[in-house]
Amino acid sequence: MLQSETAELAEPASAATLTARVTDPAGTPESGVMVRWSVLAGGGSITSSSTTDADGRASATFTLGQIAGAQRARATADGVGDAPANFT
């Protein structure tokens, strides 16, 4: 299971740390899982990938784009089901 945990964004060109948590079906954290990050909307940039720690958390730096409107990013991980974690 991949869950979004944190996302607090301010004004364009500011950066935020996004954190996703990977757990097994019983809720136990999964360490060493590669999480891929992508920008869905807003034209910003984000760390391309990171690996989960012992607590199942992986983080990325999301820099907001200059495009007005929603700023969105996504985290995905292989073998963790079909549902990505979305950040708005």
Secondary structure, DSSP 8 states (H G I E B T S, - for coil): -EEEEE----STT-EEEEEEEEB-TTS-B--S-EEEEEEEESS-EE-SEEE--TTSEEEEEEE--SSSS--EEEEEETTS-S--EEE-
